[in-house]
Amino acid sequence: MSPGYLNFLEGDLETILASEVFDQPMEYLPEDGEAFLFRGLFSGPSEENPVGGSSAPMVSQTYSVAYKETDLPRKLKRGDRIQARGRVWEVYKQPHVDGQGLATAWLHLVNP
């Protein structure tokens, strides 16, 4: 890849991470320390039209949070908790790191 293209991608990522959509307040609630405020993109269930002509839409019950790795004092892991949208969520799957500074953790609601 050319250096110019990589600079474009890095600039694009910075723009996305600085957007209002991405900039949602959340709180990391570690078991062994003080709560830590950070910002990210919280995603909830979505409805998609299936491929292949089926008339019933598919509904995803997946919740996730995408965030800049450098915004947290340490890496999230299974069992960590996050407060977002007025509720407490638990990380149930090891977060995915994209190698460009963005991480995604999958969540489920604690005490629904």
N, C-alpha and C positions, 0 to 999 in steps of 0.2 A: 504494500500500500504506500502511496505517496505521502510525504509529510503534510502537504496541503490538505489532503483528504482527512488525515487523522486530526489536524487542527480544526477542520470543519466539524467533525464528529464531537470533539471535545467541547466546542462552542455550542453545538446543538444540545448536548447533554446539560450544560450549564443553563441554557435558556429554559429547558424543560424543568429542571430542578428549581428554578427561580420563579416559575409560574404560579399563579394563584391556585390552580387546580392541585398542584403538587404540595402547596404550602398549607397543609392542614395541621393544626396543633395536636400533639399527642404527648403522652407521658409514659416513659419506661419505668416500670415498677420492679426493680431488682429485689430478690429476697434478702440480700445482705448489704443493703445500702439505701441511700436516699433516692427518692424519685428524681427522674431526670427528664426535663422537657426537651422535645425535639419536634421536627416537622417532617411530614411525608405525605404520601398519597395512600389513602385508605380506600380499598375497593370492596364492594359488597356483591351480592348475587346479581347475575346478569342473565338476560334472556337473549338467546341467539336462534336464528332460523337455521334448522338443520340442512345439511347438504343432502341431496338425493331425492328431494321432492316430498318428504314427509310433511304433513300439514301442521303437526303439533310442534311448537317451539320447544327448544331444550332450555331448561333453567339450571344454571350453575349455582350451587349453594356455597361457593368458595369465597372466603374472606381473606384479604391479604393487605399487607402494608409494604409499600416501597419507600426506601429512604436512602440518603447518602450515608455510606459506611462511616464517614468521618464525623457524622453528627451525633454518634453515640459513644459513650466512654469505653465500651467493650462490645464484642460481637454478641448478637442475640443467639440464644440456643433454645432447644426444646424445653418447654416448661416456663420460660420467661413470660412475664405479663406486661401488657400494654393497655393503657386507658385511652380510648378514642371514642368519639361520638357519645360520650356520657356513659360508656359501658366498659367493663374490663374483659380483655381478650387474652387468651393464652396461645403462645407459639406452639403448634403441634408438629411441625415439620422443620428440620434444619433449614435455615434461610439459604436462599440461592444468591450467590454473589456473581455479578456479570463480568468482573475483571476490569470494569471501567469506573468503579466507584459507586455503583448502584447495587443495593441488596433488596431482596424481597422475602418476607416472612409470611407463612400461611398461618391463619388464626382460627380459633373457634371461641365461641362465647363462653365465659365462665358464669355459672349460675344463671341460665337464661330465664 
